[in-house]
C-alpha cells in the first residue's frame, strides 16, 4: 500500500523548542498571549516520530505523514474547542491561558467549515517541542515556512535542574518518561547518548553523565542549525535575556514573527513572573558544588558551555 501524501491544515505554526528544562514552558504562554495566537500545545507523538526518523527507524514519507496528521488533529481540536484541559495546575490548563480566544464559547459552537477556514487564515498555532533541533532538517521539511524559537538556559541552572529532577539512569526507564531510549549492555539509555555509549565509562558521577548528555544535544543542535537553509525562520534566545530584558526579547520575537501584543500580555507576564532578577550569588554557589562533583574531562566541557553561553550570540 502506497503512503498517500497529506497537507498541513496551516503553515502558521510557531515552534518553541530547546533542551528539557530550558524555559520553554515559561515562554510558550507569552507567545500564546499575542494577538491571533491559539493556546500552545505539545504532542509527544510528534516529538517521538522526529527522533525515530532521525535514527532512520521510520522513513521520511511515513513519519511526515503521521506528524502532519497529528498536527492537523491538534489544530482542529483547538478550532472546535475539543479536548480542553481543565486539570488544575497543568500548564496547558485552560485557566492559565491568557490570550484572547474564548475556548469555552468554541466548545458550544456548531462545527462550521467557514469558521475553520477563517481561523486557519488568521491565527497562529504555537507548539512546544522538546529537543526540536535534533532533527531540524525533517522538522523544516514538514513545517516549511513556520517559525522556530529555540531557547537556551544558563548551563549552571539547567545542569542543576536536571540533577534535582534526577534525569539519569532509572529516570529513562520510568513509564512516565517520554524520552526515546535504546538498549546498551542491558542498560536503558536516552537517544542523546547514541554514539557516546563508550564515554559512559569515564563518567564518575551523575553530574558527569548530565554534562555528557547536554553537551551531546547542544553539539547536535549547533551542527543542524549551521547546515539549515532556513536560518531566517529560526530565533535563538537566552533564558537570561528573557528574564532580565523581557520586553526587548518579546519585541524581537513579535517583529520576527509579525505578531502584535494583545491587551492580555501583562496578565501573561504576571502569571509567569516576568521580568525577574537572577540570583548570581546563588548561581555561583551551585556552580562550585557541581564542579566538585565533576571529573576533570567533564569539568572542562562544563566550563566551556558556561563561557559560550555568557559570551557568544548563537547558543543552544
Secondary structure, 3 states (H helix, E strand, C coil): CCCCCCCCCCCCEEEEEECCCCCHHHHHHHHHCCCCECCCEECHHHHHHHHHHHCCCCCHHHHHHHHHHHHHHHHHHHHCCCCCCCCCCCCCCHHHCCCCCCHHHHHHCCCCHHHHHHHHHHCEEEEEEECHHHHHHHHHHHHCCCEEEEEECCHHHHHHHHHHHCCCHHHHHCCCCCCCEEEECCEEEEHHHCCCHHHHHHCCCHHHHHHHHHHHHHHHHHHHHHCCCCHHHEEEEEHHHHHHCHHHHHHHHHHHHCCCCCCCHHHHHHHCCCCCCCCHHHHHHHHHHHHHHCCHHHHHHHHHHHHHHHHCCCCC
